[in-house]
Amino acid sequence: MPMNFFDLVVDYKGSKDNDLGPFTENVLVRTTKNPLFHIEEEVYLTPLQQSLNEFATNLGKSMGGSKTDTLKKNQSKLVVCQNLEKLAVELCRQANGDREKLATTGFVLSKVPEKRKAPSAPTGFKVAIGEKSGELAFTVDACEVTLMYYFFCTPVPVEENDIQKWKWISSPKRKATMVGLTRGTEYECTCAYQAPDGTFVYGQKIRVIAN
């Protein structure tokens, strides 16, 4: 799971005072003995429950109370939010991107950034003879969500079905030239966009004879 993205909203410091209590109670109910997660109660749930109890007490005292009462309420609210964040981050770590699991926790699912969406299959893949002997020049249509462009080739007849074991080259741009190929040999070539989770989305295969 990328460290700069959490599948749950982890920051609740902006929650309204009257909403935070019921929300936290729901989280506690839905995470306690949740069979989809292994949650250490003493580490995550007990401190959250204790901080919630203290916040509820201080919230009641702050209504019509002194500035000191309001300060105590705000401090105890911060502790609740810190404990919620601690639990939410741990749940994200355990779920490892499984948003269906996370939907059972009572937390709010975060919006999926556009960049996390997987690219569709590559289009416009072309292979041309390079300028020098033993070179092949690859091009493919640009893709906004790919992390990197990959180009692969292997001699014909193809003996290795796992494309990732073929000779390959990567490029941050949609064009690349592969060198060191054998002149007069026919190669099967393909390309791939790299999805944000690191997996490859492959394009069509093209055969060409290296010059």
Secondary structure, 3 states (H helix, E strand, C coil): CCCCCCCECCCCCCCCHHHHHHHHHHHHHHHCCCCCCCCCHHHHHHHHHHHHHHHHHHHHHHCCCCHHHHHHHHHHHHHHHHHHHHHHHHHHHHHCCCHHHHCCCCCCECCCCHHHCCCCCCCCCEEEECCCCCCEEEECCCCCCCCCEEEEEEECCCCCCCHHHCEEEEECCCEEEECCCCCCCEEEEEEEEECCCCCEEECCCEEEECC
